[in-house]
Amino acid sequence: MYINGIEESSEDAAGSIETSALDLVIGEEFNGTIDELRIYNRALSEGEIERIYERTKSSSFDSETIESGTWQSLIWNSGGSSKQQINSFETTCSIGSDEEVLVRIGIDTDDDGTIDEWSHSAGNGVSLSDGSNSLGSSNFGLSSGYNYQVEYQLSVTDSDTTHSPSVQDYTLQVK
């Protein structure tokens, strides 16, 4: 078993797994959160596990450290074995009158771990408004992909440093 990309325990087994009509129960006595659980019908190599971890680990965003400039999330797997399309993008921003926050989304169309297509060219994107923003696939004009990356471009157009644009959260849903 791997936790956050590190092998925590293992057990050798031979033969096939018996099937049962009973429910599979995971974490019955566990106090906490289990996220990104995956069960495979074969043993994965260490390299496969590392690649999955790197592409699906949570990307953190601390709005107090991102005030102006460009921020990119990690590339994360859309969770399917086939290409997924953007369903919705939700984000909350704090933007002053002489500030701007643009967002663009990149996709990995061939599952090689690199961004092949961006929704907008560098320095461009969907302009977000102060408060809650809800966008759909039509805002980004992308084909479907295996993996996605979010890029925010935060800028201040005046010399007033009493406020800087910030992004509090985002959720990208694919289908």
N, C-alpha and C positions, 0 to 999 in steps of 0.2 A: 504494500500500500504506500502510495506517495502522498505527501501533504506539502502543498506549496512547492512542488517540484523536487522534493527531497524524499528519498526512500526511507520510510519509517519502520516498515516491517515487511517480511516476505515469508512465504511458505511454499516449498516445492510440492507439486501435486502431479500425479500421472493419471491417465485415463480420461473418461468423459464425465461431465457434470450431470448428475441425475436430475431429471425433470420432476416437477411436483405440481399439484393443483393448489398448493398452499401459497399464500402471499409471500413475496420477498420482503423481509423487514430489515431495514438498515437504521442503526442509531436508536433503537428502542429505549435504551437506558442513557442515551447521550444528551447532555445538557449543553446546548450551543446551536450553531448553524452549520449545516452541511450544504455546500454550494458546489456547482459544477461537477456533480457525481457522474461518472461514466463507467459503464460495464462493457467490456469487449469480449468477443467470442474467441480471442486468441491472446497470447502474451505479447505485449508491446516491447520493443527494444528501448534501451535507455535513451537513445537519440529521439525516438518517436515521443517518448514521455516528455523530454525536455522541450521539444518543438511545441507540443500541445500546451505545456505550462506557459511558455513564453508568449504564445499567441492568445491565451485566454485569461492570464492573470489580471486582476483588477488594476485599472489605471487610476491613480489618485489625482485629485485636482484641488489645490489649496488656493482659493480665490484671493487670499491676502498676499500671496507671493506672486501671483500673475496679475499685473496691473496694466502693463503696456508691452506690446511685443507679440510674438507668435508662440502658441502652445499647441503641441500635437499629442493626442492620446497614443497609447500603444496600439499596434495593429491587433485586433482581436477577431477570433473566429466567430462566424455568425451562428455556429452551432449545428449546422446541417451538413450532410454529405453531398448535397447539391447546392447550387448557387441560390442565394437568398436576395430578395429585393427589399429596399427600404420601405417600411410601413409608416413609421412616424419618427419625428425627432422633436423632443421636448427639452427646453432649456430655460433657465431663469437668469436674467442679467440685471446688473445695476449700471445704467449708462446715463451720464450727464449730457447737457445740451451740446457741448463741443467735443463729444467723444463718439467713438464708433466701435462696434463689435461686429465682425464679419465671421461667418462660419462656412467651411466647405468640407466635403466628405470625400475621402478616397476609397477606392476598392481594389482588391486583389482579384482579378478576374480569372487567373489561371492557377491559383492556390500555390504560388511559389514563395510567398512571404514578402513580396514587394508590392507597392502600390502601382497599378497599371493605368488607372484612370481617375481623374479628379473631377468633381462636379463643376469647378470653376478654376480658372487659371490662377497662378500665384498672385497674391495681392488683391484678389477679387473673391467674392463669396456672397452669400445671402446676408443682407444687413438685418441685424436683430434689433428689437425695440426694448426699451426699459421694461422690466417686469417679465411676465411669462411669455414664452414664444412656443407656438405649436406649428410645426412644418410637416409637410407630407412629401412623398416621393417626387411629385411634380416640381417642387422647389429645387431639386438637385439634378434632375435629368440624367440619372445614371442607369446603366444596365445593371443586371444583378451580378453579385460576386460571392466569393467564399468568405472573404475577410474585409473588415472595414476599419477606417481610421478617421477620427474627427480632428479638424484643425480650427482653432480660434485665432483670429487676428484682432488684437485689441489696440486701439490707438487713441491718442489725445491730440486734438487739433489746435489747442491753445496752450498758454503757459501757466494756466491755473492748476496748481498741483494739490488743491484741497480735495479733489475727488479724482479717482481713476476708475475706468470701467472695470467691472469684474464679472465673473461668471460663477454662480453658486452651484449649479448642478446641470447635468444633462442625462438624457436617456435616449438611446437610439434603438428602435425596435425594427426588426426585419421579419419578413414572412416568406 
